[in-house]
């Protein structure tokens, strides 16, 4: 795919029960070829680093920030980027327009949503799951072409280039103290002050040096912590569920319940 002028990129990941998002599948698509790469089946994605950083190959993503965050530790810097959601917003679509809606309105293809809630970490993946994943990159090259034409016609290409420059300038490394599920501002208040949930991992230094995909047996968030985050109980005193008070959560976290 390296000789291509542009390649669609998408990821499937899980972040509910690990400190960092766990990359489960990487999809790449060009006008003539779409493939899935299984990062759980191979030791390293380093062979993709030259493609991801090749200045001659534009990487097309939709709502790129989360994908770039997930990809940064395993393939490095991804650039240059064409974010179809940003481009769509600049030509008159809603600011948070979804990929499926964009494909429907611009290309006229209706995408199925049967695998929206699937567990991408489980193997083997079914044919339906793989087809769903490939759909996420099949239509990115024609979307880029259509949106690029509209940006030029409306005289907004410079605006888009400025947005992509800002996106490229962001840091996608994750502070272990902030590696907290969808809501990274949550802190747990104890009698001695606040602690970050990331510090629950045995050894503060261990949290900072932990791999993106934690080793088997590494500590996972207790269920009530996930529920608390999903309810966005940010800044409030957190009371654990009965099972955690009985010992499933680490001592550092239980100190506020005794």
PAZAPA-4460 file (N, C-alpha, C; in steps of 0.05 Angstrom, whole numbers, plus 32768, in hexadecimal, padded with zeros to 4 digits):
% residues 258
    n_x    n_y    n_z   ca_x   ca_y   ca_z    c_x    c_y    c_z   seq   type   mol
   8010   7FE8   8000   8000   8000   8000   8011   801A   8000     1      X     A
   802A   8017   8005   803B   802F   8007   803B   8040   7FEE     2      X     A
   803A   8034   7FD5   803A   8045   7FBD   8020   8055   7FB9     3      X     A
   800B   804F   7FC9   7FF2   805D   7FC5   7FF3   807A   7FCE     4      X     A
   7FE4   808B   7FC1   7FE3   80A7   7FC9   7FD4   80AA   7FE3     5      X     A
   7FC1   8098   7FE9   7FB2   809A   8002   7FA9   807E   800B     6      X     A
   7FA6   807A   8025   7F9D   8061   8030   7F8A   8066   8047     7      X     A
   7F74   8059   8047   7F61   805B   805D   7F6B   804C   8075     8      X     A
   7F67   8057   808D   7F71   804A   80A5   7F5A   804B   80BA     9      X     A
   7F56   8035   80C7   7F43   8034   80DE   7F4D   801F   80F2    10      X     A
   7F43   8021   810A   7F4A   800E   811F   7F32   8005   812D    11      X     A
   7F34   7FED   8138   7F20   7FE3   814C   7F30   7FDE   8165    12      X     A
   7F26   7FE8   817B   7F35   7FE6   8194   7F21   7FE3   81AB    13      X     A
   7F2C   7FDB   81C2   7F1D   7FD8   81DB   7F2C   7FE8   81F0    14      X     A
   7F1D   7FF7   8200   7F2A   8007   8215   7F1C   8004   8230    15      X     A
   7F07   7FF3   8231   7EF7   7FF2   824A   7F06   7FE6   8261    16      X     A
   7F18   7FD3   825C   7F23   7FC4   8273   7F42   7FC3   8274    17      X     A
   7F4E   7FD6   8266   7F6B   7FD8   8267   7F72   7FF6   826A    18      X     A
   7F8A   7FFB   8275   7F92   8017   827A   7F96   8027   8260    19      X     A
   7F9E   8019   824B   7FA1   8026   8231   7F8F   8017   821D    20      X     A
   7F87   8025   8208   7F77   8019   81F4   7F86   8002   81E7    21      X     A
   7F78   7FEB   81E4   7F84   7FD3   81D9   7F7D   7FD1   81BC    22      X     A
   7F91   7FD4   81AA   7F8C   7FD2   818E   7F86   7FB5   8187    23      X     A
   7F6F   7FB1   817B   7F66   7F96   8175   7F66   7F90   8157    24      X     A
   7F63   7FA4   8147   7F63   7FA0   812A   7F6A   7FBA   811C    25      X     A
   7F7A   7FB8   8107   7F81   7FCF   80F7   7F78   7FCA   80DA    26      X     A
   7F69   7FDD   80CF   7F60   7FDA   80B3   7F6D   7FEF   80A1    27      X     A
   7F74   7FE6   808A   7F81   7FF7   8076   7F72   7FF4   805C    28      X     A
   7F6D   800A   804E   7F5D   8008   8035   7F67   801B   8020    29      X     A
   7F68   8011   8007   7F6E   8021   7FEF   7F57   801C   7FDC    30      X     A
   7F56   802B   7FC6   7F40   8026   7FB2   7F3E   800A   7FA8    31      X     A
   7F55   7FFB   7FA8   7F54   7FE0   7F9D   7F58   7FCA   7FB2    32      X     A
   7F5D   7FD1   7FCB   7F63   7FBC   7FDF   7F5D   7FC6   7FFB    33      X     A
   7F50   7FB4   800A   7F4B   7FBA   8027   7F53   7FA2   8036    34      X     A
   7F62   7FA6   804C   7F6D   7F90   805C   7F69   7F96   807A    35      X     A
   7F69   7F80   8089   7F69   7F81   80A6   7F84   7F76   80B0    36      X     A
   7F90   7F84   80C3   7FA8   7F7B   80CF   7FA2   7F74   80EC    37      X     A
   7FA9   7F5D   80F5   7FA3   7F54   8110   7FBA   7F58   8123    38      X     A
   7FBA   7F6E   8133   7FD1   7F73   8144   7FD3   7F60   815C    39      X     A
   7FBE   7F50   8161   7FBF   7F3C   8176   7FCC   7F22   816D    40      X     A
   7FD0   7F1F   8153   7FDC   7F07   8148   7FF9   7F0A   8140    41      X     A
   8003   7F22   8140   801F   7F27   8138   802D   7F37   814E    42      X     A
   8047   7F34   814E   8057   7F3F   8164   8059   7F5E   8162    43      X     A
   805A   7F68   814A   8060   7F85   8147   8054   7F8F   812D    44      X     A
   804B   7FA9   812E   8042   7FB6   8116   8057   7FC9   810A    45      X     A
   8070   7FC5   8113   8086   7FD6   8109   8088   7FD7   80EB    46      X     A
   8082   7FC1   80DC   8084   7FC3   80BF   8072   7FD8   80B2    47      X     A
   805D   7FE1   80C2   804B   7FF5   80B7   8054   8011   80BD    48      X     A
   8069   8015   80CD   8072   8030   80D4   8079   8040   80BC    49      X     A
   8088   8035   80A8   808F   8046   8091   8076   8050   8082    50      X     A
   8062   803F   807F   8049   8047   8072   803B   805D   8081    51      X     A
   8039   8059   809B   802A   806C   80AC   8037   8088   80AD    52      X     A
   8051   8089   80A9   805F   80A3   80AA   8067   80AD   808E    53      X     A
   8060   809E   8079   8068   80A6   805E   805A   80C0   8055    54      X     A
   806A   80D4   804F   805E   80EE   8048   804F   80ED   802E    55      X     A
   8056   80DA   801D   8049   80D8   8002   802E   80C9   8003    56      X     A
   8028   80BD   801A   800F   80AE   801C   7FFD   80BB   8032    57      X     A
   7FE7   80C5   8029   7FD4   80D2   803C   7FC4   80BC   804A    58      X     A
   7FC3   80BE   8065   7FB3   80AB   8075   7F97   80B7   807A    59      X     A
   7F83   80A9   8071   7F67   80B3   8073   7F5A   80A6   808B    60      X     A
   7F50   80B5   809E   7F42   80AB   80B5   7F28   80BB   80B9    61      X     A
   7F16   80B0   80C8   7EFE   80BE   80D0   7EFE   80C2   80EE    62      X     A
   7EFC   80DC   80F6   7EFE   80E2   8113   7F19   80D7   811E    63      X     A
   7F2F   80E2   8115   7F49   80D5   8116   7F55   80D3   8132    64      X     A
   7F4E   80E5   8145   7F5D   80E7   815D   7F60   80CD   816D    65      X     A
   7F4A   80BF   8171   7F4C   80A6   8181   7F5D   8091   8172    66      X     A
   7F5A   808F   8158   7F6A   807C   8149   7F88   8083   814B    67      X     A
   7F8E   809D   8149   7FAA   80A6   814A   7FB6   80A0   8165    68      X     A
   7FA6   80A3   817A   7FAF   809D   8195   7FB5   807F   8198    69      X     A
   7FA4   806E   818D   7FA8   8051   818F   7FBF   8048   817E    70      X     A
   7FC3   8055   8167   7FD8   804C   8155   7FF4   8056   815D    71      X     A
   7FF6   806D   816A   8010   8079   8170   8024   8067   817D    72      X     A
   801C   8057   8191   8030   8046   819F   8039   802F   818E    73      X     A
   802A   8027   817A   8030   800E   816B   803B   8013   814F    74      X     A
   8034   802A   8143   803F   8030   8128   804C   804B   8126    75      X     A
   804C   805A   813C   8058   8074   813C   8046   808A   8131    76      X     A
   8053   809F   8127   8045   80B6   811D   8036   80AF   8103    77      X     A
   801C   80B6   8101   800C   80B1   80EA   8008   80CC   80DC    78      X     A
   8014   80CF   80C4   8013   80E9   80B6   801A   80E4   8098    79      X     A
   8010   80F6   8087   7FFB   810A   808B   7FE0   80FC   808D    80      X     A
   7FCD   810B   8099   7FB2   8101   809F   7F9D   8111   8091    81      X     A
   7F89   8103   8087   7F70   8110   807D   7F59   8106   808E    82      X     A
   7F4E   8117   809E   7F38   8110   80B0   7F1E   8116   80A2    83      X     A
   7F0F   8101   809A   7EF6   8106   808B   7EE1   8114   809C    84      X     A
   7EE1   8110   80B6   7ECD   811E   80C6   7ED2   813C   80C7    85      X     A
   7EEB   8144   80C9   7EF2   8160   80C9   7EEC   816C   80AD    86      X     A
   7EF3   815E   8098   7EED   8168   807D   7ECF   816B   8079    87      X     A
   7EC0   8157   8082   7EA2   8159   807F   7E97   8171   808D    88      X     A
   7EA1   8176   80A5   7E96   818D   80B5   7E9C   81A7   80A6    89      X     A
   7EB3   81A9   8098   7EBA   81C2   808A   7EAA   81C6   8071    90      X     A
   7E9D   81B1   8067   7E8D   81B4   804E   7E6F   81B3   8054    91      X     A
   7E68   81B4   806D   7E4C   81B8   8074   7E3E   81A1   8082    92      X     A
   7E4B   818B   8088   7E3F   8175   8097   7E41   817C   80B5    93      X     A
   7E31   816E   80C6   7E33   8173   80E3   7E4F   816D   80ED    94      X     A
   7E57   817C   8101   7E73   817A   810B   7E7B   815E   8113    95      X     A
   7E69   814E   811E   7E6F   8133   8127   7E62   811E   8115    96      X     A
   7E60   8123   80FC   7E53   8111   80EA   7E61   80F6   80EB    97      X     A
   7E51   80E0   80EB   7E5C   80C6   80ED   7E65   80BB   80D2    98      X     A
   7E76   80A7   80D2   7E81   809C   80BA   7E6A   808F   80A9    99      X     A
   7E59   8080   80B5   7E43   8073   80A6   7E31   8087   8099   100      X     A
   7E2B   809D   80A7   7E1A   80B1   809B   7E28   80BF   8083   101      X     A
   7E41   80C4   8086   7E51   80D0   8071   7E52   80BE   8058   102      X     A
   7E57   80A5   805D   7E58   8092   8046   7E3D   8091   8038   103      X     A
   7E27   8091   8048   7E0C   8090   803D   7E06   80A9   802C   104      X     A
   7E0D   80C0   8037   7E05   80D9   8029   7E17   80E0   8012   105      X     A
   7E30   80D8   8013   7E42   80DF   7FFD   7E45   80C9   7FE8   106      X     A
   7E48   80B0   7FF2   7E4D   809A   7FE0   7E34   808B   7FD9   107      X     A
   7E1F   808D   7FEA   7E06   807F   7FE5   7E06   8062   7FEE   108      X     A
   7E18   805A   8000   7E1A   803F   800A   7E11   803E   8027   109      X     A
   7DFF   802C   802D   7DF5   8029   8049   7E06   8013   8057   110      X     A
   7E13   801B   806C   7E24   8008   807B   7E14   7FFB   8091   111      X     A
   7E18   7FE1   8094   7E0A   7FD2   80AA   7E18   7FD8   80C4   112      X     A
   7E09   7FD6   80DA   7E13   7FDC   80F5   7E12   7FC5   8108   113      X     A
   7E12   7FAD   80FD   7E0E   7F95   810D   7E24   7F8F   8121   114      X     A
   7E3C   7F9A   811C   7E53   7F94   812D   7E5C   7FAC   813D   115      X     A
   7E4B   7FBF   8141   7E52   7FD7   814F   7E5C   7FD2   816B   116      X     A
   7E50   7FBF   8179   7E56   7FB9   8195   7E67   7FA0   8198   117      X     A
   7E74   7F97   8183   7E83   7F7E   8184   7E9C   7F80   8196   118      X     A
   7EA5   7F6A   81A0   7EBE   7F68   81B0   7ED4   7F62   819C   119      X     A
   7EE4   7F76   8195   7EF8   7F72   8180   7F11   7F64   818B   120      X     A
   7F12   7F5F   81A4   7F29   7F50   81AF   7F26   7F32   81AE   121      X     A
   7F0E   7F29   81A8   7F09   7F0C   81A7   7F11   7F01   818C   122      X     A
   7F1C   7EE8   818D   7F24   7EDB   8175   7F17   7EBF   8174   123      X     A
   7F11   7EB4   815C   7F14   7EC1   8142   7EFE   7ED5   813C   124      X     A
   7F05   7EE8   812B   7EF1   7EFB   8121   7EE0   7EEE   810B   125      X     A
   7EC7   7EF3   810B   7EB5   7EE7   80F7   7EB7   7EF6   80DC   126      X     A
   7EAD   7EEA   80C7   7EAC   7EF7   80AD   7E9D   7F11   80AE   127      X     A
   7E87   7F11   80BE   7E76   7F29   80C0   7E86   7F3F   80CE   128      X     A
   7E96   7F39   80E2   7EA6   7F4D   80F0   7EBB   7F58   80DE   129      X     A
   7EC8   7F47   80CF   7EDD   7F51   80BC   7ED2   7F62   80A6   130      X     A
   7EBA   7F5B   809C   7EAE   7F6B   8087   7EA6   7F86   8092   131      X     A
   7E9B   7F86   80AB   7E94   7FA0   80B8   7EAD   7FB1   80BB   132      X     A
   7EC3   7FA5   80C4   7EDC   7FB4   80C8   7EE7   7FBF   80AE   133      X     A
   7EE5   7FAF   8099   7EEF   7FB8   807F   7EDF   7FCF   8073   134      X     A
   7EC5   7FCF   8079   7EB3   7FE5   8070   7EBD   8000   807A   135      X     A
   7ECA   7FFF   8091   7ED3   8018   809E   7EEA   8025   808F   136      X     A
   7EF7   8016   807C   7F0D   8022   806C   7F07   8021   804E   137      X     A
   7EF5   8010   8045   7EEF   800E   8029   7EE7   8029   801C   138      X     A
   7ED8   8039   802B   7ECD   8051   8020   7EDC   806A   8027   139      X     A
   7EF2   8068   8036   7F01   807F   803D   7F0F   808D   8025   140      X     A
   7F1B   807E   8012   7F27   808C   7FFB   7F13   809B   7FEA   141      X     A
   7EFC   8090   7FE3   7EE9   80A1   7FD4   7EDD   80B8   7FE4   142      X     A
   7EDB   80B5   7FFF   7ED2   80CB   8010   7EE6   80E2   800E   143      X     A
   7F00   80DB   8010   7F15   80EF   800F   7F13   80FE   7FF5   144      X     A
   7F0F   80F0   7FDF   7F0E   80FD   7FC5   7EF6   8110   7FC3   145      X     A
   7EDF   8106   7FCC   7EC7   8117   7FCA   7EC8   812F   7FDC   146      X     A
   7ED2   812B   7FF5   7ED4   8141   8007   7EEA   8155   7FFF   147      X     A
   7EFF   814B   7FF4   7F15   815C   7FEA   7F0B   816E   7FD4   148      X     A
   7EFA   8164   7FC2   7EEF   8174   7FAD   7EDD   818A   7FB8   149      X     A
   7ECD   8183   7FCC   7EBC   8197   7FD8   7ECB   81AD   7FE7   150      X     A
   7EE1   81A5   7FF4   7EF1   81B9   8002   7EFD   81CC   7FEE   151      X     A
   7F07   81C2   7FD7   7F13   81D3   7FC3   7EFD   81E6   7FB7   152      X     A
   7EE6   81DB   7FB1   7ED1   81EA   7FA5   7EC7   8201   7FB7   153      X     A
   7EC7   81FC   7FD1   7EBE   8210   7FE5   7ED4   8222   7FEE   154      X     A
   7EEC   821D   7FE5   7F03   822E   7FED   7F0B   822A   800A   155      X     A
   7F07   8212   8014   7F0C   820C   8031   7F23   81F8   8035   156      X     A
   7F32   81F3   8020   7F48   81E0   8022   7F5D   81EA   8036   157      X     A
   7F62   8204   8036   7F76   820F   8049   7F6C   820B   8066   158      X     A
   7F52   820E   806A   7F47   820A   8085   7F4D   81ED   808E   159      X     A
   7F47   81DB   807C   7F4C   81BE   8082   7F69   81B9   8088   160      X     A
   7F7B   81C4   8078   7F97   81BF   807C   7FA0   81C9   8097   161      X     A
   7F95   81E0   80A0   7F9B   81EA   80BA   7F92   81D7   80D0   162      X     A
   7F7A   81CB   80CD   7F70   81B8   80E0   7F82   819F   80E1   163      X     A
   7F8B   8196   80CA   7F9C   817E   80CA   7FB7   8184   80D6   164      X     A
   7FC1   819C   80D2   7FDA   81A4   80DF   7FD8   81A4   80FD   165      X     A
   7FC1   81AD   8107   7FBC   81AC   8124   7FBB   8190   812E   166      X     A
   7FAD   817F   811F   7FAB   8162   8126   7FC7   8155   8127   167      X     A
   7FD7   815B   8113   7FF2   8150   8112   8004   8159   8129   168      X     A
   7FFE   8171   8133   800E   817C   8149   8007   8172   8164   169      X     A
   7FF2   8163   8167   7FE9   8159   8181   7FFB   8142   818A   170      X     A
   7FFD   813E   81A4   800B   8127   81AF   7FF7   8111   81B5   171      X     A
   7FFD   80F9   81AC   7FEB   80E2   81B0   7FF6   80CE   81C4   172      X     A
   800B   80D6   81D2   8015   80C4   81E8   8002   80C7   81FF   173      X     A
   7FFE   80B2   820E   7FEB   80B2   8224   7FFA   80B2   823F   174      X     A
   7FF3   80C6   824F   7FFE   80C7   826A   7FF2   80B0   827A   175      X     A
   8002   809E   8287   7FF6   8088   8297   7FE3   8092   82AC   176      X     A
   7FE8   80AA   82B7   7FD6   80B4   82CC   7FBB   80BD   82C1   177      X     A
   7FBA   80BF   82A6   7FA1   80C7   8299   7F94   80B0   8289   178      X     A
   7FA1   8099   828A   7F97   8082   827A   7F7F   8075   8288   179      X     A
   7F69   8083   8287   7F51   807B   8296   7F39   8079   8284   180      X     A
   7F36   8063   8275   7F1E   805E   8266   7F15   8076   8256   181      X     A
   7EFB   807A   8251   7EF3   8091   8240   7EF6   80AC   824F   182      X     A
   7EF6   80AC   8269   7EF7   80C5   8278   7F11   80C6   8288   183      X     A
   7F24   80D6   8280   7F3E   80D5   828B   7F42   80E9   82A2   184      X     A
   7F2E   80F8   82A9   7F31   810B   82BF   7F28   8100   82DA   185      X     A
   7F1D   80E7   82DA   7F12   80DC   82F2   7F29   80D6   8306   186      X     A
   7F26   80DF   831E   7F39   80D9   8333   7F2A   80CF   834B   187      X     A
   7F37   80BE   835A   7F2A   80B1   8371   7F34   80BF   838A   188      X     A
   7F22   80C9   839B   7F29   80D8   83B3   7F2B   80C5   83CB   189      X     A
   7F43   80C6   83D7   7F48   80B6   83EF   7F4C   80C8   8406   190      X     A
   7F50   80BD   841D   7F54   80CE   8435   7F6E   80DE   8434   191      X     A
   7F80   80D5   8423   7F9A   80E3   8421   7F9C   80F4   8408   192      X     A
   7F87   80F6   83F9   7F88   8106   83E0   7F7D   80F6   83C9   193      X     A
   7F82   8100   83B1   7F78   80F3   8399   7F8D   80E1   838D   194      X     A
   7F84   80CB   8381   7F96   80B9   8372   7F8A   80B3   8357   195      X     A
   7F9C   80B0   8344   7F92   80A8   8329   7F8D   808B   8328   196      X     A
   7F77   8082   831B   7F72   8065   8318   7F8A   8057   830B   197      X     A
   7F9A   8064   82FA   7FB0   8057   82EE   7FC5   804E   8303   198      X     A
   7FC5   805B   831A   7FD8   8054   832E   7FD1   803A   833D   199      X     A
   7FB9   802F   8337   7FB1   8016   8343   7FC3   7FFF   833A   200      X     A
   7FCE   8001   8322   7FDF   7FEC   8318   7FF6   7FE9   832B   201      X     A
   7FFE   7FD0   8332   8013   7FCC   8345   802D   7FDB   833C   202      X     A
   8036   7FEE   834C   804E   7FFD   8347   8048   8015   8335   203      X     A
   804D   802D   833F   8047   8045   832E   8057   8045   8315   204      X     A
   8071   803C   8316   8081   803C   82FF   8077   8027   82EB   205      X     A
   806B   8012   82F5   8060   7FFE   82E3   804A   8009   82D2   206      X     A
   803A   801B   82DC   8025   8027   82CC   8031   8036   82B4   207      X     A
   8047   8044   82B9   8052   8054   82A4   8061   8043   828F   208      X     A
   806B   802C   8296   807A   801C   8283   8069   8005   8278   209      X     A
   804F   8004   827F   803E   7FEE   8277   803A   7FEF   8259   210      X     A
   8039   7FD7   824C   8034   7FD6   8230   8018   7FDF   8229   211      X     A
   8013   7FE6   8210   7FF9   7FEF   8208   7FE4   7FD9   820C   212      X     A
   7FEB   7FC0   8206   7FDA   7FA9   820C   7FE5   7F9C   8225   213      X     A
   7FD9   7F9F   823C   7FE4   7F94   8255   7FE7   7F75   8253   214      X     A
   7FFB   7F6C   8261   8000   7F4F   8261   7FEA   7F40   826F   215      X     A
   7FE7   7F27   8269   7FD2   7F17   8275   7FD6   7F17   8294   216      X     A
   7FC0   7F1A   82A2   7FC1   7F1A   82BF   7FC5   7F36   82CB   217      X     A
   7FCA   7F4A   82BA   7FCE   7F65   82C5   7FB4   7F6F   82D0   218      X     A
   7FB5   7F83   82E2   7F9D   7F8C   82EF   7F8A   7F9A   82DC   219      X     A
   7F71   7F94   82DF   7F5C   7FA1   82CF   7F49   7FB0   82E2   220      X     A
   7F3C   7FC4   82D6   7F2B   7FD5   82E6   7F13   7FC5   82F1   221      X     A
   7F0C   7FC9   830B   7EF5   7FBC   8316   7EDC   7FC6   8308   222      X     A
   7EC7   7FB5   8306   7EAF   7FBD   82F7   7EA2   7FD6   8300   223      X     A
   7EA3   7FDB   831B   7E96   7FF4   8324   7EA5   800C   831B   224      X     A
   7EC0   800A   8317   7ECF   8020   830D   7EC6   8028   82F1   225      X     A
   7EC1   8013   82E0   7EB8   8018   82C5   7E9D   8025   82C6   226      X     A
   7E8B   801C   82D7   7E70   8027   82D9   7E72   8044   82E2   227      X     A
   7E84   804A   82F5   7E87   8065   82FF   7E90   8078   82E8   228      X     A
   7EA3   806E   82D8   7EAD   807E   82C2   7E97   8083   82AD   229      X     A
   7E88   806E   82A8   7E73   8071   8294   7E5D   8084   829D   230      X     A
   7E5A   8086   82B7   7E46   8099   82C1   7E52   80B5   82C3   231      X     A
   7E6C   80B7   82BC   7E7B   80D0   82BD   7E7A   80DD   82D9   232      X     A
   7E7F   80CD   82ED   7E7F   80D7   8309   7E9B   80E3   830E   233      X     A
   7EA0   80F9   8300   7EBA   8105   8302   7EBB   8119   8319   234      X     A
   7ED0   8116   832A   7ED4   8128   8340   7EC4   8121   8358   235      X     A
   7EB3   810D   8356   7EA2   8105   836D   7EAF   80EF   837D   236      X     A
   7EA7   80EC   8396   7EB1   80D6   83A6   7EA5   80BC   839B   237      X     A
   7EB7   80A9   8397   7EAE   8090   838A   7EAC   807B   839F   238      X     A
   7E95   806E   83A1   7E90   8058   83B3   7E90   803E   83A3   239      X     A
   7EA0   802B   83AB   7EA1   8012   839B   7E89   8001   839F   240      X     A
   7E85   7FEF   838C   7E6F   7FDC   8390   7E78   7FC7   83A5   241      X     A
   7E65   7FB8   83AE   7E6A   7FA5   83C4   7E81   7F92   83BE   242      X     A
   7E82   7F88   83A5   7E97   7F75   839E   7EB3   7F81   83A1   243      X     A
   7EB6   7F9A   8399   7ED0   7FA7   839B   7ED7   7FAC   83B8   244      X     A
   7EC4   7FB3   83C9   7ECA   7FB8   83E5   7ED4   7F9E   83F2   245      X     A
   7ECD   7F88   83E7   7ED5   7F6E   83F2   7EF0   7F65   83E8   246      X     A
   7EFD   7F76   83D7   7F19   7F70   83D2   7F21   7F6D   83B5   247      X     A
   7F10   7F72   83A2   7F19   7F6E   8386   7F28   7F86   837C   248      X     A
   7F25   7F9E   8389   7F35   7FB5   8380   7F4E   7FB8   8391   249      X     A
   7F62   7FC6   8387   7F7B   7FC9   8395   7F78   7FDA   83AF   250      X     A
   7F8C   7FD7   83C0   7F8B   7FE5   83DA   7F89   8003   83D6   251      X     A
   7F98   800D   83C3   7F98   802A   83BF   7F7D   8035   83B9   252      X     A
   7F6D   8026   83AB   7F52   802F   83A4   7F3F   802A   83BB   253      X     A
   7F43   8014   83CB   7F31   800E   83E0   7F33   8020   83F8   254      X     A
   7F49   8030   83F9   7F4E   8040   8411   7F38   8054   8416   255      X     A
   7F29   805B   8401   7F14   806F   8405   7EFA   8062   840D   256      X     A
   7EF9   8048   840F   7EE0   803B   8415   7EE0   802F   8432   257      X     A
   7EF7   802E   843E   7EF9   8022   8459   7EF0   8035   846E   258      X     A
***
